């Protein structure tokens, strides 16, 4: 009889994960906080860079794909409308389903759409890719800051991490024109999109390996119908406005999409009034500070967003700049908006939020008025640099106090949502403003493609923008309270436990968007606790 083998009870050591490459497993040690911050900032950089990098490539895209003037604006607007329409939904999805999951989903969409756009052979392929890029950005962007704030303990370390996140966003916007100019001059316009593919793939792989999941879900559902309705409404309105150039305001081809767009926006408001978890709680707009700041941000965005579009076209089509020269020409403007956003909190302590917001809008209107005197033989300093610096310095000065006023008095659970509304209002205003101003410019040009005719059209767009901004100054002084009524973080973000939120600014094309973090009370407070 064969004896049974004795059982071996000797404990065997389990294989260990590499301490250097711990992988994403549950038992793996937490990655270093700086690595998590770096990955989140890389995602933010891609989103913001793509807003500004495309502007320099617009003339080359038009020549290669035979885009019409209205089609050219949709290269920008397809991204912006999708981004604005789904931004709040993306923030809520991160809370419910996990920030890492939404980061990966958004980054994958963004990267694949960049590949499709870079390989596009027809205009509709490029525009579709840009819309999907905007959707990916709307899913990705809200998760970047919540990942940062979740990875770093509250206090000075978190303040530094948020400051890094803000600086990366600002740097992405400032670098966009220069990077785009180099890529278009050295390679082709396709590389302003294709460059996202290898970078996105590396960040995606790092996020899969290093990021850990976090969420703050409370069982509330997503308001997908609201997001679809507001996005469809904005897109249809913008399309109807663009049709006025060729068809006029009374033609059915114009009236039908305009009416359909307004109907979709009306249906969106009806859905928001009835749903249990609305994308845009209409009750918040009953507060004077919230409604006034969002209206002012909408007007400001409608002019500021178009500034980069027209300045790039003017530099290349009228002044004969190369894409690289155009990118370099706009660097001072990009830096000016960063300077303005840094100066605003200091001025707010002495002058008050409403006064600084009005002052910033007035400075921007002065720059727009100066730019509206453009001619085809203007020197760089007076034709582009100085008016551009004024426009963007004013934008930086106005954005921070408007966000502070909008979020003043917000409950901790509402701060991120109200911040997201401010950014959404600015982007929505920018999308519709670009459609209106592009149509106005095209009506003056009258189909002529000479530098003189194009300059006349661009100048009229800037004159119109000047009027819009002056109306914004009046609105700010009459509607908004004098000061913020609670401490507000001036420079970035959303709270990790907030309803939704984003800190991504696209309205100025620089990514220096302002949000709030309702838990980080120690970080760069602006605004004072006073009665309005």
Helices and strands as residue ranges (DSSP letters): H 33-65, H 69-97, H 99-118, H 123-151, H 156-186, H 191-210, H 224-247, H 252-274, G 282-286, H 288-313, I 314-318, H 323-329, H 331-351, H 353-371, H 380-380, I 381-385, H 386-407, H 415-445, H 451-479, E 488-489, E 525-526
